[in-house]
């Protein structure tokens, strides 16, 4: 069943409006008619709903109580050093499928790519669209928050609002000094927030690693092999999901 995120909540009568691109998708692509069922998500809750009117915009009415949530019990935000090409698109798409709560792109010292401030807004909008589509496809109840690009200082300031801080450091992988994901998240409980930092293709510089560690970030082990910039955050998300949700 198709899933759509509402811009405005259901009213007191249980009705809501779907407009814009989503309305066009319903009418032009899916060719839905009155009486067809879909899932509408409002304020983190999903409801089975029925189309009751089609006139440019789509009017729906919820027909049941909220559906069970598919969200991870902890919120995992990925901070990714700007990688080359379309790798960030992949991280957002697959990370959303794996339960990522948010993405913070940051200009790492070894990032070859530098975002032009005039164009970064369009790139962020593109990533937000990818996150929305992936959230619909994977039956999420929230769309991951895609933050504006930041630098090291900004990222460390943002880290103050998280409960557990992790960093994937290549040197920790080489000397096996990083802690296992299972051990590091063992005492993280429902509703807490985790921030995990991953470097670009060249990894995290030594100066950055020291800054992160001084700010309370703990190195994580991602197995004995060196992973690509786009693979590492997906590995970590999958491992956290397996550890947290596999025990339900």
Beta strands, then each sheet from edge to edge (+ up, - down):
strand 1: 3-5
strand 2: 15-18
strand 3: 37-42
strand 4: 45-54
strand 5: 58-66
strand 6: 75-81
strand 7: 102-106
strand 8: 145-150
strand 9: 164-168
strand 10: 193-198
strand 11: 218-219
sheet 1: 1+ 3+ 4- 5+ 2-
sheet 2: 8+ 7+ 6+ 10+ 9+ 11+
end
